[in-house]
Amino acid sequence: MQRERALKEKNPPSCGGSMEVVRENYTEMKEKAGMGKAYCFIRNEHRSQAKYTVLPPENWPSTEYNNSASPPRERLLVELHTHFDGALRAETVVDLARTKGIELPVDNAEQLKEYVSCANKEVKSLTVFLEAFGIFNSVIRGDRDALRRCALEFCEDQANYGVLYSEVRYCPQFMCGQKPNVEGDSEQYSLTSDEVVQILLDAFAEGSQRYGIKVRSILCLVRPFPEWAAETVALCKKYYGKGVVGIDVAGDETLYPIVANDEFVKAFQEAKKFGIHRTAHAGEAGPAQNIRESLDWLSAERIGHGYHLVQDEELYNVIKKEKIHLELCPTSSILTGSVPSFKNHPGKRFINDGFNFSINSDDSLCINSTVADEYNLVYNEWGYDFPVLTRAAFNAARSSFLPEEEKRQLIEDLETVYGMR
């Protein structure tokens, strides 16, 4: 294979309140973007850190929840990299904890958002960032109703953020296990990993229909737990084409590097043999070598994050030439300490060099930022205009793990809402 030869050779909250509307001339924007629709950006001055919501002039999605059965929203975004347990509603986490008698280190949803975010922590690292997931999983673990509720809320939230298609990833083993006692109910029970996947797939299907979007699942291997790898790939095989579209490996790559021929490699090669799509967290906090190994050993088709790719010019050129997709998560990259600042962010170089990239939130609760906020960050902080934002959405659609027929339909739907058809 060409790549293998080359590698071996070496190279939120409500948008209420007073707002400042930033507009350009619509006709001029249409010409620049090559699109039939114009856009405006609204800046919300009342958030603790100014966030932006990208809006079409008439009907762009709000981050306010209207709880309608079918929100009248246009869907303009595709998100490929978001973790289910990192995208729970803070209000739901607090509510479930109170119901179950689980003690949290905070008293309310706003405090929880601040507590789990690395924004106010002296040490920013992937290790610290991932600690919050213990809180999130504690309130849904082994709880059929909680899992279903959170999955439906995820669909509603994504719809309100303007997402047309979303690939959500999760480790089912983190969400099975013993359910905490509810007052007056002495029964304790657990869910199997298989049951967790069934519950979530059913809820995502229901939520997709209810809110007019499409949600598919990627099952995650987790670096500290190689013993789960075989079970996870078996679940991928069982539910592939029934809601599951791919497999991933996540976790702290600085503490748990993948080793040749380990359980992760075996699982990914089994997935490849079965025709299951593959993505891998690599080069986020770890070196470019991890990206190389993900391509060589895991046969990854996409790379989650990949910021440290800039350490290896040869590999950089290979990924550019072969258009291997990079799932960029701008705010997350700062809060995990993977990238020191937005100013010289590797993502800007990827965009300037014509890489195949997408814009994603990663963990909206942890970073207090939605995928719509991330698009606006690229516009406002990195200074890219509408052609780049449009390219990101279409890159994501083309690099999605949908079957080809569904992928073509997704691209056609995007072309329609962007006024290209």
N, C-alpha and C positions, 0 to 999 in steps of 0.2 A: 504494500500500500504506500502511496506517495508520501503521506504524512509520516508514517513509521520510518521510511527510508530517510526522510529529511531530518527527523529527530535523531536518528542514529549517526547521521553524518556530522552533526553539531551546528547549529545556529539557533376626625375630631369634632373637635368640638364644634358647636354652632358657629356659623359665619355671621352672626348678628352683630349689630353695632355699626359705628361709622366706619366707612371703608374708603380707601383711595383707589379709584379705578384708573388703571393704566391702559390706554388704548393707542393703537396706531391706526392710520387710515386703512379702512377695510379693503378698498380696492388694491392698495399697494401691498397689503399683506397677502391677498389672494395671488397676486402676481409672483411674489417672492416664494410663497409656499407651493405654488402650482396646485392650489386646492380651490374647491368651489365654496368653501365656508371660511369665514373670518373668525377671529378669536379675540377675547380680551382677558386680562388677568386682574383678579381682585385681590387686594392685599388686606388682610384682617389685622388691624392694629391692636386688637384686644387680646391676642394670644401672648403667652409669656415670651415666646420667641416668634417673631413674625413669620407666619406661614402664608402660603399663597394657594389660591384655588383657581385653576385654569377653567375658563368658562367660554362656551360659544356665546355670541351676543344675545341669544334668545333663551337657551335652555340647557346649560351645562349642569351637571350634577352638583348638589350641595352636600356638605358633610353632615347636615342636619338629618336626623332620622324622622321620616314622616310616617313610618309604619303602615303605609298603604299597601294593599295587596299587589299592586302593579305600579310602582312609581313611574311617573311620566318623565323618564330621564333618557337622554341620548347616551349611548355607550361608545366611548372613543378610545379606551385604553385596553391593553392586554398585559396582564401581569403573570410572569412565569416563576417568580421566586418570592414566595411568602410562606411562612411557617404557621400552621393552624394554631398551635398552642401559644405562639407569640403574637397572635392577632385576635385574642379574645377581648371582649369589651371589659374595661376595668370595672364598670358597674356590675357586670355579671359575676366577675371573680369575687367581688366583695359580697354580693348577694348570696352566692353559693357557699362561701365560707361561713357567713353568719348562719345560714340554714343548717349547716352541718356541724357547727361548733368548732370550726377550724380557726385557730388563732392566727391572725395576720399581723405583720409588724406595723400596720397602719390602720386608720379608722375609716377612711372613705376612699372613693374612686380617684379623686384628684391627688390625694396623698400617695395612692398606689402608683399612679402614673409617674410621679416624681421619684418614688422609691426605686422602681425597676429600671428607670432610665439611667444610663451611664453619664448623662450630660452633666450632672452635678457631683460626680465622683472624681476624686483626685486621681485615681488610677483607672485608666481606660484600657481594657484588654478584652480579648474574646473570652477568656476564662471568667472574668468578672461579669461580663455581659450575659453569659449563659446561666449564671446563678439564678436569675429570675424565673427560669422555666420550672424550677422546683415548686415555686408558689403556684404558677398557673396549673400545672398538672395535678397538684394536690386537691384541687376543687372539682376536677372532672374525672379523675381516675376511677375506673370501675363503675361509673355512673351512667347508665344508658340515657336517662332523661337529660342529664347535663350535657352529654356529648351531642345529643340531637339538638338541644337548644342552641348550643354554641355554633354548631354547623349551620343552622338556619340563620343565626345572627350574622355569621360570616358572609353568607350569600347576600343578605340584605345590605350589609355594610359595603361590600364590593360593588353592588349595584349603585348605591348612593355615591360612591367614589368615581363612578363613570366607567366601570370595568365591564367590558363585553365578554371577555374570556379570562379565566384565572386557573392556573395550575397551583394547587395548594399542597404542601408537603407536610408529612408528619411521621413520627415513629410510633406505630401502634402499641409496642410493648410499654411505652411510657404511660399509656392511657388505660391499660388493663390493670388488674389487681384488685385489692380489697376496697370496697366502698365504705367511706366513713359512716358511722351510725348517725341516723337522724333521730331526734328526740321522739320517744314513743315507739320507735321501731328497732327492735333488737337484732333483726336479721342483718347479717353481713354477707356479702357475696362479691364475686369477682367476675370480670369479663375476660374472655380469652382475647388474644390478639386478633384472631379471625372475627370474633364478634364486634370488636372495636371497628374494624374496617367495614364490616357490613353496615353497622349503625351509621357511620359517617358517610358512606357512599349513598345510602338511602336518603339521608338528610340533605346531602348536597344535591341530589337529583330533585328532591322536593323543593328545595330552596331555589334551584336554578329555574324551575318552572314557575314558581311563585313570583320571582323578582326579575324574570326576563333576561337572565345571563346564563353562561355555561361555566361550570366548575368541574375540574377533573383532578384526580389525586396522584401524587408521587409519594411512594413509600420510602422512608429513610432508614438506612443503616446508620448506626451511631458509633463513632470511633472507640469509645471506651468499652463497647459491648460486642465484640466479634462473635460471641456465642449466639447472638440473635440473627446473624446474617443469613443462615440457611433458611430459617423460618420466614424471614422477610421476603426473600426472593421467591419462596414457595407461595406466599400470599400474593405477590405480584403476578405470578403465573396464573393463580386461581382467578384473580379479578381483573386480569388484563383484558381490555375491551369491554369491561363492565363498570367502568368508572376510574380504574387505575390506568395511567398512561406511561408511568416510568418509575425508575428507581434512582435513589440518591444516596450519597454518604455524607453525613454532617458530623459536627462536633469539633472539638478543639484540636486542630491539626498540629499545633505547636507541642502538645503533650502526647498525642497519639498518632504518630505518623504511620502511614500504611506501609507494610512490608511485602516484598514480592512473594506471591503464592500464599498469602494469608487468607483468612476466611472472607474478607471483603473482596479480594481479587477473585476468589472462586465464585462468590455470589454474583459479581458483575459479569463474569464470563458465562455463567449459567443464564443470566438475564439476556446477554447478547445472543446466545445460542437459541433462546426462545423467541427472539425478536422484540424484546422489551427495550424501550428507549432508556438512555442513561445520561445522568448529569452528576456532577461531583463538586462539592465544596473544595476548592483548592486555591492556593495563592492568595488567600484572604489575609490571615495572620502569618501564614507559613511562606516559605520561599517558592520561587518559580519552579524549582525541582518537583514540588508537589503537583504542579500542573502537568509537567512532563510525565510523571508517573501515572496521573489520572488518565492521560491519553493512551499511554503505552500499556499499562496494566489493567485499567478498568474499561478501556475502550469508550471513554466518555465522549458524548456528542456535544454536550454543553458544559461550560465551567461556571460554577457559582462563585461570583466575586472576581477572582483572578488578578487582583491589583498588583501583586508582586511579579507579574509577567514582565514588567519593565526591567527586571534584573537580568533577563536573558534575551539578548537581541535576536539570537538565532531562533529561539522558540517563538519570540514575538512575531517574527516575520512569517513563520510557519502558520501560526494561528490567523494572522492577517490574510495570508494568501488563501488558506483553505476555508476562511470565513467561519471558523468555529465560534459558536455563539457564546458571548460573555454576559452573564446575568449581573448587571451592576446594581448596587444598592447604596446610593451616595451617603445618606445620613448614617446608616448603619456602619459604613466603613470608618467614619470618624469616631463614633461612639464605642466601637470595639478597639480603637487604637490601631487599626490596620493601616490607616492613612492619616498623616498628621494634620492635614488641613484641606479645605476645599480649593484653596488657591492653586496649588500645584498637583491637583488630584490626577492619578493615572487615567481616570475615566475621560478626562479632557483630551489626552493624547490618543486614546482609543477612538474617540469620536472624530478627531481631526484626521486620523489616519485611515478612516473609512472602515473601521471594524464592524463586525456583526454584533450588535449590542442591544440590550433592552434596559429599561429603567424600572426598578422594583422597590418595594418597601422593606422586604425582609421580615421584619417583626414590628407591626404597626403599634402595638401596645408598648413595647420596649423603647421605641424611638419617638413615640408620640408624633408620628408622621404617616400619612397615607400615601398610596401610590400617586394620587393626584398632587399631593404636596411635593413628592419627589420630582415629578415632571416640572412643576413650577420652580423647584430649586435649580434644576438644570437650566431653565429659562432665566431666572433672576440672578442666581449666584455664578453660574458658569457662562452666562451670556449667550446661550444658543437660541436661535429663532425657531420658527415653526417648522421649517423643513427638517430640522434635526429631531424635533419631538415627533413629527409624523413618521420619520424613518424608524425611530425607536419602536413605535407601535406596530409598524408593519414588519420590522425585523422579528419582533416577538411572535407575531402571528405565523410568519414563515418558519420560525425555529421552534414552534410549539410541538408537542408530542402527540397531537391529534392525528388520527388516520387521514390519509391524503384527501379523501373526499370531504371530510369535515373541515380540514384545513383550508381547502379551496373555498368552502362556504364562508368560513370565518373571514378570509381575505376579502371576499366579495361584500360581506356585511360591513367591513371596515371601509371599503371603497365607497359604499353607499352613504354611511354616516359622515364621511369626510368630503362628500360631494364630488367624488371622482367618477361616478357612474350616472 
